[in-house]
Amino acid sequence: MEKLNFLISAYCGTIKAMFSFRLWTPFFLFAILSLALALVLTNPYLPVIGPIMTGIAEFITGTEAVAHYPDLYALLPQTHGWQTLILSILIEALLIAVGFIMFSGYYRNERIGFGAALGAAKGKYFQVLAIWLFYSVVFLLLLIFLPRLFDPLIGGSPRRTMAFNFGIRLFGSGILAMFMYALPYILLDGEKFVAALGKSVRTFFRNFVSSYVLAVVPYLLVLPLSAALFDPVLIVRRFSPELVLYLLIGQIVANMIASFVFASSVLRFYWEYAE
């Protein structure tokens, strides 16, 4: 009951933190980058940058349709998703680390600005990068191998496929929850990569239910728009190709909010229950 009350308190604290607009800075910056990427992918003939990003998208999909209307919209969630993953590993990891440091000051009534937090995070960039790369590899392995394992049960049904896809992500969020305290351990306690992972796993199992909730709630914020974008080909054929872009922009905003909620609530819980 005590941990449940504190979990509720953590989310109440997060809602309050949302009105401290400076705390949004790292999350807003990544959202802008993600939005810019989406706009470039839907304008493949932009000078210089257009051909480069379209070439990467063509490599990802194996088709030149990424440069042609309306197919580029049907492929947009796929091309944007993979390129955003690269951005996430290289840039979002650092910005999330900045967010953790800024929240650590906020919850101790200390004002830590974006510049100061960025300077502190840059000093541990390679450890942060290693953690984020570890997250990404684990999650990709789940997305790749679990569908193959359960493919006979899905039977080619689009509805079953969609439900299973979201189920994997919920399950994956729970798996990644074991390691979500690793970043605070590195950034705030000065732990090394392996030690941070070990302490994170122990913290997770001592607070299993609360940790799982902390990991899953942010994903649930994004789930409705992810569901809407599950079949972009259908959207292009029945509605409007541009609707895919509008939904993707909504998903980018939802991801920004989810990242804010994740960093704030995990940091708040970490301060109270970490080793």
LUMMITOR-23187 format. One record per residue (C-alpha): x, z, y; residue number from 1; residue in three letters; chain. Coordinates in Angstrom, 3 decimals. Example, Ala and Ser with C-alpha at 12.3 -4.5 7.8 and 13.67 -1.06 7.14 Angstrom:
@xx->12.300	zz->7.800	yy->-4.500	nr->1	rest->ala	kette->A;
@xx->13.670	zz->7.140	yy->-1.060	nr->2	rest->ser	kette->A;
***
This chain:
@xx->0.000	zz->0.000	yy->0.000	nr->1	rest->met	kette->A;
@xx->2.874	zz->0.818	yy->2.352	nr->2	rest->glu	kette->A;
@xx->4.411	zz->-2.627	yy->1.863	nr->3	rest->lys	kette->A;
@xx->1.037	zz->-4.321	yy->2.292	nr->4	rest->leu	kette->A;
@xx->0.547	zz->-2.519	yy->5.583	nr->5	rest->asn	kette->A;
@xx->4.022	zz->-3.512	yy->6.697	nr->6	rest->phe	kette->A;
@xx->3.385	zz->-7.116	yy->5.658	nr->7	rest->leu	kette->A;
@xx->0.278	zz->-7.158	yy->7.850	nr->8	rest->ile	kette->A;
@xx->2.334	zz->-5.574	yy->10.621	nr->9	rest->ser	kette->A;
@xx->4.974	zz->-8.296	yy->10.221	nr->10	rest->ala	kette->A;
@xx->2.374	zz->-11.007	yy->10.738	nr->11	rest->tyr	kette->A;
@xx->0.877	zz->-9.169	yy->13.701	nr->12	rest->cys	kette->A;
@xx->4.377	zz->-8.989	yy->15.154	nr->13	rest->gly	kette->A;
@xx->4.792	zz->-12.708	yy->14.547	nr->14	rest->thr	kette->A;
@xx->1.564	zz->-13.503	yy->16.398	nr->15	rest->ile	kette->A;
@xx->2.788	zz->-11.401	yy->19.318	nr->16	rest->lys	kette->A;
@xx->6.173	zz->-13.150	yy->19.219	nr->17	rest->ala	kette->A;
@xx->4.452	zz->-16.521	yy->19.584	nr->18	rest->met	kette->A;
@xx->3.790	zz->-15.659	yy->23.224	nr->19	rest->phe	kette->A;
@xx->7.512	zz->-15.251	yy->23.879	nr->20	rest->ser	kette->A;
@xx->8.052	zz->-18.951	yy->24.471	nr->21	rest->phe	kette->A;
@xx->11.862	zz->-18.851	yy->24.441	nr->22	rest->arg	kette->A;
@xx->11.699	zz->-17.961	yy->20.728	nr->23	rest->leu	kette->A;
@xx->10.193	zz->-21.386	yy->20.056	nr->24	rest->trp	kette->A;
@xx->13.304	zz->-23.222	yy->21.303	nr->25	rest->thr	kette->A;
@xx->15.108	zz->-23.923	yy->17.981	nr->26	rest->pro	kette->A;
@xx->11.877	zz->-24.868	yy->16.203	nr->27	rest->phe	kette->A;
@xx->10.715	zz->-27.073	yy->19.078	nr->28	rest->phe	kette->A;
@xx->14.054	zz->-28.911	yy->19.144	nr->29	rest->leu	kette->A;
@xx->13.827	zz->-29.838	yy->15.473	nr->30	rest->phe	kette->A;
@xx->10.202	zz->-30.920	yy->15.914	nr->31	rest->ala	kette->A;
@xx->11.315	zz->-33.244	yy->18.732	nr->32	rest->ile	kette->A;
@xx->14.009	zz->-34.736	yy->16.483	nr->33	rest->leu	kette->A;
@xx->11.497	zz->-35.214	yy->13.674	nr->34	rest->ser	kette->A;
@xx->8.992	zz->-36.807	yy->16.063	nr->35	rest->leu	kette->A;
@xx->11.656	zz->-39.144	yy->17.461	nr->36	rest->ala	kette->A;
@xx->12.511	zz->-40.214	yy->13.912	nr->37	rest->leu	kette->A;
@xx->8.851	zz->-40.996	yy->13.177	nr->38	rest->ala	kette->A;
@xx->8.551	zz->-43.086	yy->16.345	nr->39	rest->leu	kette->A;
@xx->11.729	zz->-45.028	yy->15.550	nr->40	rest->val	kette->A;
@xx->10.530	zz->-45.756	yy->12.009	nr->41	rest->leu	kette->A;
@xx->7.290	zz->-47.199	yy->13.414	nr->42	rest->thr	kette->A;
@xx->9.232	zz->-49.317	yy->15.931	nr->43	rest->asn	kette->A;
@xx->11.848	zz->-51.000	yy->13.726	nr->44	rest->pro	kette->A;
@xx->12.910	zz->-53.507	yy->16.397	nr->45	rest->tyr	kette->A;
@xx->14.117	zz->-50.957	yy->18.933	nr->46	rest->leu	kette->A;
@xx->17.622	zz->-51.860	yy->20.158	nr->47	rest->pro	kette->A;
@xx->20.519	zz->-50.387	yy->18.155	nr->48	rest->val	kette->A;
@xx->18.793	zz->-47.370	yy->16.581	nr->49	rest->ile	kette->A;
@xx->15.826	zz->-49.292	yy->15.129	nr->50	rest->gly	kette->A;
@xx->17.806	zz->-51.500	yy->12.719	nr->51	rest->pro	kette->A;
@xx->19.973	zz->-48.557	yy->11.625	nr->52	rest->ile	kette->A;
@xx->17.077	zz->-46.266	yy->10.719	nr->53	rest->met	kette->A;
@xx->15.085	zz->-49.130	yy->9.218	nr->54	rest->thr	kette->A;
@xx->18.104	zz->-50.048	yy->7.092	nr->55	rest->gly	kette->A;
@xx->18.243	zz->-46.490	yy->5.771	nr->56	rest->ile	kette->A;
@xx->14.491	zz->-46.604	yy->5.100	nr->57	rest->ala	kette->A;
@xx->14.911	zz->-49.891	yy->3.243	nr->58	rest->glu	kette->A;
@xx->17.635	zz->-48.339	yy->1.101	nr->59	rest->phe	kette->A;
@xx->15.357	zz->-45.380	yy->0.303	nr->60	rest->ile	kette->A;
@xx->12.334	zz->-47.478	yy->-0.654	nr->61	rest->thr	kette->A;
@xx->14.072	zz->-50.569	yy->-2.007	nr->62	rest->gly	kette->A;
@xx->11.793	zz->-52.875	yy->-0.024	nr->63	rest->thr	kette->A;
@xx->11.913	zz->-54.779	yy->3.266	nr->64	rest->glu	kette->A;
@xx->8.275	zz->-53.804	yy->3.880	nr->65	rest->ala	kette->A;
@xx->9.512	zz->-50.859	yy->5.967	nr->66	rest->val	kette->A;
@xx->10.069	zz->-53.343	yy->8.801	nr->67	rest->ala	kette->A;
@xx->6.686	zz->-55.065	yy->8.581	nr->68	rest->his	kette->A;
@xx->3.219	zz->-54.102	yy->9.797	nr->69	rest->tyr	kette->A;
@xx->1.105	zz->-52.522	yy->8.305	nr->70	rest->pro	kette->A;
@xx->3.273	zz->-51.700	yy->5.282	nr->71	rest->asp	kette->A;
@xx->5.688	zz->-49.635	yy->7.353	nr->72	rest->leu	kette->A;
@xx->2.858	zz->-47.145	yy->7.969	nr->73	rest->tyr	kette->A;
@xx->1.991	zz->-46.960	yy->4.271	nr->74	rest->ala	kette->A;
@xx->5.637	zz->-46.113	yy->3.558	nr->75	rest->leu	kette->A;
@xx->6.094	zz->-43.846	yy->6.591	nr->76	rest->leu	kette->A;
@xx->5.552	zz->-40.449	yy->4.875	nr->77	rest->pro	kette->A;
@xx->8.118	zz->-41.402	yy->2.228	nr->78	rest->gln	kette->A;
@xx->10.767	zz->-42.809	yy->4.579	nr->79	rest->thr	kette->A;
@xx->10.270	zz->-40.070	yy->7.152	nr->80	rest->his	kette->A;
@xx->10.301	zz->-37.370	yy->4.467	nr->81	rest->gly	kette->A;
@xx->13.649	zz->-38.385	yy->2.990	nr->82	rest->trp	kette->A;
@xx->15.339	zz->-38.918	yy->6.344	nr->83	rest->gln	kette->A;
@xx->13.939	zz->-35.619	yy->7.624	nr->84	rest->thr	kette->A;
@xx->15.441	zz->-33.931	yy->4.556	nr->85	rest->leu	kette->A;
@xx->18.875	zz->-35.130	yy->5.678	nr->86	rest->ile	kette->A;
@xx->18.192	zz->-33.887	yy->9.218	nr->87	rest->leu	kette->A;
@xx->16.982	zz->-30.605	yy->7.761	nr->88	rest->ser	kette->A;
@xx->20.177	zz->-30.002	yy->5.808	nr->89	rest->ile	kette->A;
@xx->22.487	zz->-30.942	yy->8.676	nr->90	rest->leu	kette->A;
@xx->20.572	zz->-29.666	yy->11.719	nr->91	rest->ile	kette->A;
@xx->17.480	zz->-27.615	yy->10.846	nr->92	rest->glu	kette->A;
@xx->19.576	zz->-25.185	yy->8.810	nr->93	rest->ala	kette->A;
@xx->21.561	zz->-24.346	yy->11.940	nr->94	rest->leu	kette->A;
@xx->18.432	zz->-24.124	yy->14.106	nr->95	rest->leu	kette->A;
@xx->16.673	zz->-21.832	yy->11.619	nr->96	rest->ile	kette->A;
@xx->19.781	zz->-19.649	yy->11.681	nr->97	rest->ala	kette->A;
@xx->19.551	zz->-19.592	yy->15.481	nr->98	rest->val	kette->A;
@xx->15.907	zz->-18.576	yy->15.118	nr->99	rest->gly	kette->A;
@xx->16.811	zz->-15.680	yy->12.812	nr->100	rest->phe	kette->A;
@xx->19.402	zz->-14.413	yy->15.297	nr->101	rest->ile	kette->A;
@xx->16.991	zz->-14.689	yy->18.230	nr->102	rest->met	kette->A;
@xx->14.310	zz->-12.829	yy->16.259	nr->103	rest->phe	kette->A;
@xx->16.826	zz->-10.136	yy->15.310	nr->104	rest->ser	kette->A;
@xx->17.301	zz->-9.453	yy->19.012	nr->105	rest->gly	kette->A;
@xx->13.600	zz->-9.666	yy->19.762	nr->106	rest->tyr	kette->A;
@xx->12.665	zz->-7.062	yy->17.153	nr->107	rest->tyr	kette->A;
@xx->15.395	zz->-4.713	yy->18.425	nr->108	rest->arg	kette->A;
@xx->14.256	zz->-5.169	yy->22.036	nr->109	rest->asn	kette->A;
@xx->17.437	zz->-7.082	yy->22.850	nr->110	rest->glu	kette->A;
@xx->17.295	zz->-10.431	yy->24.590	nr->111	rest->arg	kette->A;
@xx->19.433	zz->-12.959	yy->22.723	nr->112	rest->ile	kette->A;
@xx->19.231	zz->-16.374	yy->24.356	nr->113	rest->gly	kette->A;
@xx->19.393	zz->-19.719	yy->22.581	nr->114	rest->phe	kette->A;
@xx->22.977	zz->-20.384	yy->23.698	nr->115	rest->gly	kette->A;
@xx->24.276	zz->-17.031	yy->22.489	nr->116	rest->ala	kette->A;
@xx->22.419	zz->-17.362	yy->19.183	nr->117	rest->ala	kette->A;
@xx->23.740	zz->-20.900	yy->18.716	nr->118	rest->leu	kette->A;
@xx->27.290	zz->-19.706	yy->19.321	nr->119	rest->gly	kette->A;
@xx->26.889	zz->-16.959	yy->16.720	nr->120	rest->ala	kette->A;
@xx->25.289	zz->-19.304	yy->14.179	nr->121	rest->ala	kette->A;
@xx->27.932	zz->-22.024	yy->14.646	nr->122	rest->lys	kette->A;
@xx->30.598	zz->-19.583	yy->13.512	nr->123	rest->gly	kette->A;
@xx->28.856	zz->-19.368	yy->10.132	nr->124	rest->lys	kette->A;
@xx->27.661	zz->-22.973	yy->9.976	nr->125	rest->tyr	kette->A;
@xx->29.269	zz->-23.898	yy->6.668	nr->126	rest->phe	kette->A;
@xx->27.831	zz->-20.878	yy->4.880	nr->127	rest->gln	kette->A;
@xx->24.429	zz->-21.606	yy->6.416	nr->128	rest->val	kette->A;
@xx->24.790	zz->-25.244	yy->5.356	nr->129	rest->leu	kette->A;
@xx->25.678	zz->-24.180	yy->1.810	nr->130	rest->ala	kette->A;
@xx->22.572	zz->-21.985	yy->1.584	nr->131	rest->ile	kette->A;
@xx->20.307	zz->-24.726	yy->2.941	nr->132	rest->trp	kette->A;
@xx->21.851	zz->-27.302	yy->0.610	nr->133	rest->leu	kette->A;
@xx->21.269	zz->-24.903	yy->-2.273	nr->134	rest->phe	kette->A;
@xx->17.594	zz->-24.532	yy->-1.234	nr->135	rest->tyr	kette->A;
@xx->17.186	zz->-28.304	yy->-1.010	nr->136	rest->ser	kette->A;
@xx->18.793	zz->-29.054	yy->-4.375	nr->137	rest->val	kette->A;
@xx->16.685	zz->-26.439	yy->-6.186	nr->138	rest->val	kette->A;
@xx->13.486	zz->-27.703	yy->-4.574	nr->139	rest->phe	kette->A;
@xx->14.286	zz->-31.365	yy->-5.300	nr->140	rest->leu	kette->A;
@xx->15.042	zz->-30.567	yy->-8.938	nr->141	rest->leu	kette->A;
@xx->11.625	zz->-28.919	yy->-9.225	nr->142	rest->leu	kette->A;
@xx->9.921	zz->-31.916	yy->-7.602	nr->143	rest->leu	kette->A;
@xx->11.725	zz->-34.412	yy->-9.827	nr->144	rest->ile	kette->A;
@xx->11.728	zz->-32.778	yy->-13.259	nr->145	rest->phe	kette->A;
@xx->8.481	zz->-30.781	yy->-13.399	nr->146	rest->leu	kette->A;
@xx->6.238	zz->-33.861	yy->-12.909	nr->147	rest->pro	kette->A;
@xx->8.085	zz->-35.613	yy->-15.735	nr->148	rest->arg	kette->A;
@xx->7.668	zz->-32.580	yy->-17.955	nr->149	rest->leu	kette->A;
@xx->3.905	zz->-32.369	yy->-17.369	nr->150	rest->phe	kette->A;
@xx->3.201	zz->-36.094	yy->-16.986	nr->151	rest->asp	kette->A;
@xx->1.198	zz->-36.305	yy->-20.275	nr->152	rest->pro	kette->A;
@xx->-1.220	zz->-33.666	yy->-18.937	nr->153	rest->leu	kette->A;
@xx->-1.760	zz->-35.481	yy->-15.640	nr->154	rest->ile	kette->A;
@xx->-2.743	zz->-38.703	yy->-17.355	nr->155	rest->gly	kette->A;
@xx->-2.429	zz->-40.926	yy->-14.276	nr->156	rest->gly	kette->A;
@xx->-5.385	zz->-39.308	yy->-12.487	nr->157	rest->ser	kette->A;
@xx->-4.843	zz->-39.406	yy->-8.673	nr->158	rest->pro	kette->A;
@xx->-6.712	zz->-36.127	yy->-8.198	nr->159	rest->arg	kette->A;
@xx->-4.742	zz->-34.375	yy->-10.923	nr->160	rest->arg	kette->A;
@xx->-1.536	zz->-35.817	yy->-9.511	nr->161	rest->thr	kette->A;
@xx->-2.331	zz->-34.500	yy->-6.025	nr->162	rest->met	kette->A;
@xx->-3.340	zz->-31.069	yy->-7.330	nr->163	rest->ala	kette->A;
@xx->-0.238	zz->-30.888	yy->-9.508	nr->164	rest->phe	kette->A;
@xx->1.957	zz->-31.998	yy->-6.613	nr->165	rest->asn	kette->A;
@xx->0.706	zz->-29.161	yy->-4.419	nr->166	rest->phe	kette->A;
@xx->0.919	zz->-26.745	yy->-7.336	nr->167	rest->gly	kette->A;
@xx->4.594	zz->-27.606	yy->-7.761	nr->168	rest->ile	kette->A;
@xx->5.204	zz->-26.932	yy->-4.083	nr->169	rest->arg	kette->A;
@xx->3.502	zz->-23.546	yy->-4.290	nr->170	rest->leu	kette->A;
@xx->5.514	zz->-22.733	yy->-7.395	nr->171	rest->phe	kette->A;
@xx->8.661	zz->-24.021	yy->-5.693	nr->172	rest->gly	kette->A;
@xx->7.987	zz->-21.829	yy->-2.679	nr->173	rest->ser	kette->A;
@xx->7.889	zz->-18.847	yy->-5.014	nr->174	rest->gly	kette->A;
@xx->11.182	zz->-19.844	yy->-6.632	nr->175	rest->ile	kette->A;
@xx->12.854	zz->-20.340	yy->-3.253	nr->176	rest->leu	kette->A;
@xx->11.495	zz->-16.964	yy->-2.145	nr->177	rest->ala	kette->A;
@xx->14.191	zz->-15.415	yy->-4.339	nr->178	rest->met	kette->A;
@xx->16.817	zz->-16.785	yy->-1.974	nr->179	rest->phe	kette->A;
@xx->15.079	zz->-16.600	yy->1.412	nr->180	rest->met	kette->A;
@xx->16.841	zz->-13.381	yy->2.436	nr->181	rest->tyr	kette->A;
@xx->20.263	zz->-14.987	yy->1.938	nr->182	rest->ala	kette->A;
@xx->20.432	zz->-16.361	yy->5.483	nr->183	rest->leu	kette->A;
@xx->19.786	zz->-12.968	yy->7.137	nr->184	rest->pro	kette->A;
@xx->22.373	zz->-11.376	yy->4.842	nr->185	rest->tyr	kette->A;
@xx->24.947	zz->-13.966	yy->5.958	nr->186	rest->ile	kette->A;
@xx->24.009	zz->-14.006	yy->9.635	nr->187	rest->leu	kette->A;
@xx->23.310	zz->-10.339	yy->10.263	nr->188	rest->leu	kette->A;
@xx->25.252	zz->-8.454	yy->7.579	nr->189	rest->asp	kette->A;
@xx->28.243	zz->-10.785	yy->7.292	nr->190	rest->gly	kette->A;
@xx->27.860	zz->-11.346	yy->3.547	nr->191	rest->glu	kette->A;
@xx->29.490	zz->-14.307	yy->1.811	nr->192	rest->lys	kette->A;
@xx->27.545	zz->-17.045	yy->0.000	nr->193	rest->phe	kette->A;
@xx->27.446	zz->-15.605	yy->-3.538	nr->194	rest->val	kette->A;
@xx->26.940	zz->-11.999	yy->-2.433	nr->195	rest->ala	kette->A;
@xx->24.127	zz->-13.053	yy->-0.077	nr->196	rest->ala	kette->A;
@xx->22.330	zz->-14.893	yy->-2.879	nr->197	rest->leu	kette->A;
@xx->22.685	zz->-11.911	yy->-5.213	nr->198	rest->gly	kette->A;
@xx->21.370	zz->-9.432	yy->-2.661	nr->199	rest->lys	kette->A;
@xx->18.525	zz->-11.791	yy->-1.777	nr->200	rest->ser	kette->A;
@xx->17.425	zz->-12.008	yy->-5.418	nr->201	rest->val	kette->A;
@xx->17.486	zz->-8.221	yy->-5.773	nr->202	rest->arg	kette->A;
@xx->15.520	zz->-7.768	yy->-2.546	nr->203	rest->thr	kette->A;
@xx->12.991	zz->-10.327	yy->-3.793	nr->204	rest->phe	kette->A;
@xx->12.339	zz->-8.559	yy->-7.099	nr->205	rest->phe	kette->A;
@xx->12.058	zz->-5.159	yy->-5.441	nr->206	rest->arg	kette->A;
@xx->9.396	zz->-6.627	yy->-3.141	nr->207	rest->asn	kette->A;
@xx->7.980	zz->-9.343	yy->-5.386	nr->208	rest->phe	kette->A;
@xx->4.411	zz->-9.703	yy->-4.086	nr->209	rest->val	kette->A;
@xx->5.292	zz->-9.336	yy->-0.414	nr->210	rest->ser	kette->A;
@xx->8.182	zz->-11.788	yy->-0.708	nr->211	rest->ser	kette->A;
@xx->6.032	zz->-14.369	yy->-2.461	nr->212	rest->tyr	kette->A;
@xx->3.389	zz->-14.081	yy->0.264	nr->213	rest->val	kette->A;
@xx->6.052	zz->-14.479	yy->2.959	nr->214	rest->leu	kette->A;
@xx->7.230	zz->-17.697	yy->1.297	nr->215	rest->ala	kette->A;
@xx->3.829	zz->-19.225	yy->0.540	nr->216	rest->val	kette->A;
@xx->1.897	zz->-18.533	yy->3.769	nr->217	rest->val	kette->A;
@xx->3.990	zz->-20.956	yy->5.874	nr->218	rest->pro	kette->A;
@xx->3.454	zz->-23.698	yy->3.285	nr->219	rest->tyr	kette->A;
@xx->-0.303	zz->-23.106	yy->3.382	nr->220	rest->leu	kette->A;
@xx->-0.210	zz->-23.817	yy->7.121	nr->221	rest->leu	kette->A;
@xx->1.092	zz->-27.312	yy->6.361	nr->222	rest->val	kette->A;
@xx->-1.011	zz->-27.937	yy->3.242	nr->223	rest->leu	kette->A;
@xx->-4.115	zz->-29.537	yy->4.888	nr->224	rest->pro	kette->A;
@xx->-2.078	zz->-32.246	yy->6.620	nr->225	rest->leu	kette->A;
@xx->0.095	zz->-32.765	yy->3.550	nr->226	rest->ser	kette->A;
@xx->-3.103	zz->-33.329	yy->1.570	nr->227	rest->ala	kette->A;
@xx->-4.383	zz->-35.778	yy->4.182	nr->228	rest->ala	kette->A;
@xx->-1.151	zz->-37.787	yy->3.891	nr->229	rest->leu	kette->A;
@xx->-1.049	zz->-37.748	yy->0.094	nr->230	rest->phe	kette->A;
@xx->-2.270	zz->-41.368	yy->-0.188	nr->231	rest->asp	kette->A;
@xx->-1.123	zz->-43.257	yy->2.936	nr->232	rest->pro	kette->A;
@xx->-1.959	zz->-46.616	yy->1.332	nr->233	rest->val	kette->A;
@xx->-5.616	zz->-45.572	yy->1.207	nr->234	rest->leu	kette->A;
@xx->-5.492	zz->-44.557	yy->4.879	nr->235	rest->ile	kette->A;
@xx->-4.006	zz->-47.930	yy->5.846	nr->236	rest->val	kette->A;
@xx->-6.604	zz->-49.880	yy->3.877	nr->237	rest->arg	kette->A;
@xx->-9.751	zz->-47.922	yy->4.727	nr->238	rest->arg	kette->A;
@xx->-9.046	zz->-46.600	yy->8.195	nr->239	rest->phe	kette->A;
@xx->-6.171	zz->-47.497	yy->10.501	nr->240	rest->ser	kette->A;
@xx->-2.431	zz->-47.842	yy->9.852	nr->241	rest->pro	kette->A;
@xx->-1.698	zz->-45.873	yy->13.024	nr->242	rest->glu	kette->A;
@xx->-3.714	zz->-42.938	yy->11.644	nr->243	rest->leu	kette->A;
@xx->-0.809	zz->-42.260	yy->9.271	nr->244	rest->val	kette->A;
@xx->1.455	zz->-41.716	yy->12.284	nr->245	rest->leu	kette->A;
@xx->-1.062	zz->-39.428	yy->13.996	nr->246	rest->tyr	kette->A;
@xx->-1.412	zz->-37.315	yy->10.849	nr->247	rest->leu	kette->A;
@xx->2.359	zz->-37.205	yy->10.491	nr->248	rest->leu	kette->A;
@xx->2.686	zz->-35.958	yy->14.075	nr->249	rest->ile	kette->A;
@xx->0.168	zz->-33.243	yy->13.211	nr->250	rest->gly	kette->A;
@xx->2.266	zz->-32.356	yy->10.172	nr->251	rest->gln	kette->A;
@xx->5.393	zz->-32.120	yy->12.334	nr->252	rest->ile	kette->A;
@xx->3.617	zz->-29.660	yy->14.644	nr->253	rest->val	kette->A;
@xx->2.359	zz->-27.687	yy->11.632	nr->254	rest->ala	kette->A;
@xx->5.892	zz->-27.568	yy->10.212	nr->255	rest->asn	kette->A;
@xx->7.179	zz->-26.236	yy->13.521	nr->256	rest->met	kette->A;
@xx->4.618	zz->-23.421	yy->13.463	nr->257	rest->ile	kette->A;
@xx->5.308	zz->-22.736	yy->9.773	nr->258	rest->ala	kette->A;
@xx->9.064	zz->-22.467	yy->10.407	nr->259	rest->ser	kette->A;
@xx->8.440	zz->-20.037	yy->13.272	nr->260	rest->phe	kette->A;
@xx->6.155	zz->-17.888	yy->11.112	nr->261	rest->val	kette->A;
@xx->8.619	zz->-17.975	yy->8.213	nr->262	rest->phe	kette->A;
@xx->11.661	zz->-16.955	yy->10.271	nr->263	rest->ala	kette->A;
@xx->9.829	zz->-14.233	yy->12.194	nr->264	rest->ser	kette->A;
@xx->8.032	zz->-12.615	yy->9.255	nr->265	rest->ser	kette->A;
@xx->10.994	zz->-12.806	yy->6.854	nr->266	rest->val	kette->A;
@xx->13.340	zz->-11.313	yy->9.456	nr->267	rest->leu	kette->A;
@xx->10.878	zz->-8.526	yy->10.240	nr->268	rest->arg	kette->A;
@xx->10.487	zz->-7.703	yy->6.536	nr->269	rest->phe	kette->A;
@xx->14.243	zz->-7.951	yy->5.984	nr->270	rest->tyr	kette->A;
@xx->14.981	zz->-5.320	yy->8.608	nr->271	rest->trp	kette->A;
@xx->12.747	zz->-2.855	yy->6.791	nr->272	rest->glu	kette->A;
@xx->13.374	zz->-3.502	yy->3.095	nr->273	rest->tyr	kette->A;
@xx->16.752	zz->-5.212	yy->2.659	nr->274	rest->ala	kette->A;
@xx->19.599	zz->-3.396	yy->0.915	nr->275	rest->glu	kette->A;
***
